[in-house]
Every structure is written in structure tokens, then in C-alpha cells.
Amino acid sequence: MLVREVRVHTGRRLVTDVSALVAAIVADQGDGLVNCVVPHATAGLCLMEIGSGSEDDLAVMLEQLAPRTTPWRHRHGTPGHGRDHVIPAVVAPSVVLPVIDGRLLLGTWQSLVIVDSNVDNPERRLVVAMLADGKSRGASAPEERSDAGERPGRDVP
């Protein structure tokens, strides 16, 4: 199994595109399944269209579903931080995607994004674990683990 852990700077953005980062990790790994996980209590992963206003629509939906002004019982951190802790109940912290011939299978308008409304923590870990068919097309062996270092996700306004 191929496993990579990378750090992604989300800053103050709600949505950070990590499609290219994950695609680069699974490139040349043959066919298989890739499991992507953000192991945080206040962030999630999802597939969505970006760059068309959907990010703003997501922000509106989350605010309507879970307003920051709600008197959350979880109260440490910035005002409304309790809301951040229920986001993973709506946006799961993991996504499993097929990889075909070393290419991440996404729809035409789909991007893999981290959804993170927690401004108290601008750095996130993303763990990418691929189960491959054993027909690696690249130079790296299928069973290795390393820290790819700090690699920012693509900024999404």
C-alpha cells in the first residue's frame, strides 16, 4: 500500500482544492482505490465544483444549517468555533476514489476539496492511502510511507 501524509495550508479559506496534489501522489500507481483522510475534528473532504460560485453557496448552506451564532456547548476557541466541530458530521473527513491507470477518477466538474471553517488552525494534515493492483508504473515501490513535506493546496477564493 502506498501511503503519503502531506501538510496543506488552508488559511482562512473554507474550501481548498487538493485534486492536483492527490493526483500527483497516485500518478503511475496503476489501478486501485485511494482513500483520502483529513484526521481533524473540524475539517472534512468532499467532491464539488469550484470556481463557479459553489464555494460561496457551500458557505451559505453551512451557515444556514449550523449558524456560528448558535449557543454551541463546545465553546473554546474563536466565537462560533463549536460549529466547526459539527462540520465533519455533514462533510465527512474521508473520501474513497478510484484510480485508473494511475489517474484519479473525477467527473468533468469535480474537484477534491478540504472543507475547513476553523480559522484557529490554518494547517491541515491530509493522508493519502492507495491500495493498488501491484502494477506500479512509477519508480517508487507500492509499499512505502513518507512525509512529502509541506505542499499547499490550490487557493480557491
Stockholm file with secondary structure:
# STOCKHOLM 1.0

chainA/1-157         MLVREVRVHTGRRLVTDVSALVAAIVADQGDGLVNCVVPHATAGLCLMEIGSGSEDDLAVMLEQLAPRTTPWRHRHGTPGHGRDHVIPAVVAPSVVLPVIDGRLLLGTWQSLVIVDSNVDNPERRLVVAMLADGKSRGASAPEERSDAGERPGRDVP
#=GR chainA/1-157 SS CEEEEEEEECTTCSEEECHHHHHHHHTTCCSEEEEEECCCTTEEEEEECCSSSHHHHHHHHHHHHSCTTSCCSCCCSSTTHHHHTTHHHHSCSEEEEEEETTEECCCTTCEEEEEECCTTCCEEEEEEEEEECSCCCSSSCSSEEEEEEECCCEECC
#=GC SS_cons         CEEEEEEEECTTCSEEECHHHHHHHHTTCCSEEEEEECCCTTEEEEEECCSSSHHHHHHHHHHHHSCTTSCCSCCCSSTTHHHHTTHHHHSCSEEEEEEETTEECCCTTCEEEEEECCTTCCEEEEEEEEEECSCCCSSSCSSEEEEEEECCCEECC
//
